[in-house]
Amino acid sequence: METGQIRHSWTDPDAYETFMGRWSEQLARPFLSFADIAPGGRVLDVACGTGVLTKALAETGAQVIGIDASEGYLAGARRHRSHPNIAYEQGDIRRMRFDDDAFDAAVCTLVLDLLPPPEIERVVAEMRRVTRPGGVVAAAVHAFFAGMPAFDLVLNTAAVLDTGLAALRATRAGRRHLWANAHAELWRKTGLGNVVEIPMAVDCTYPSFADYWASVTGSPGSITAPLMATSEEVRGAIEKHVRAGYLAGLPDGPRSFPMMFRMVRGVVPA
């Protein structure tokens, strides 16, 4: 049984870049290598956000449409990641306007893990619908259960000091639809074949503790609001212990945390 749902309402592209860009940029190339999309095809980037993966696809020669619900993110994508091969448009990824079999591939990174299971299934079904027979449907999600050490440091510390943050930790970790092989099962349930799911790790780097703490307290992530809602005394205690964990008895400076993802691909049957 699911312990709860986490929803986000992110709209600021610059805040998104500061928070997510530390790892989303690094994930794009390994993900595309794993997805193994034939060059020169027509590709749909579902929930494209600020266009990191969209631009990487365009640079391989693909003709790409990036669709997202946030006009703010799309404005950032058009401003920073325009390309002759890209068209960005606003739309509902659960009910997309495109015809059946309209694309050679449909991809999605770092958004399905923000949706409740019924909506995930709806989006994946749409991705399959708009992809032609023989085409690839691929996605990557955060591994919330023990796969995000940079945030686990905060949550595991905060859970000892605040019951609300303890509940958030249980909610994040307890979503079994994001555990290993869960997306492969969904891909098969959706009717996709040749399904493969693998883990992938990239580094998430912070130049200092101040930068690290600012990314936690001022980000659009799910930890920020409940953390900032605690009393000044509790929040100060959390910061003190998290700082000790970040420094680990060494001088302040850069720290790299591994960030784990689950990547899955499948092929639409002929």
Buried (B, 14 or more C-beta within 10 A) or exposed (E): EEBEEBEEEBBBBEBBBBBBEBBBBBBBBBBBEBBEBBEEBBBBBBBBBBBBBBBBBBBBEBBBBBBBBBEBBBBBBBEBBEBEBBEBEEBEBBEBEBEEBBBBBBBBBBBBBBBBBEBBBBBBBBBBBBBBEEBBBBBBBBBBBEBBBBBBBBBBBBBEBBEBBBBBBBBBBBBEBBBBEBBBEBBEEBEBEEBBBEEBBBEBBBEEBEBBBEBBBEBBBBBBEBBEEBEEEBBEBBBEBBBEEBEEEEEEEEBEBEBBBBBBBBBBEE
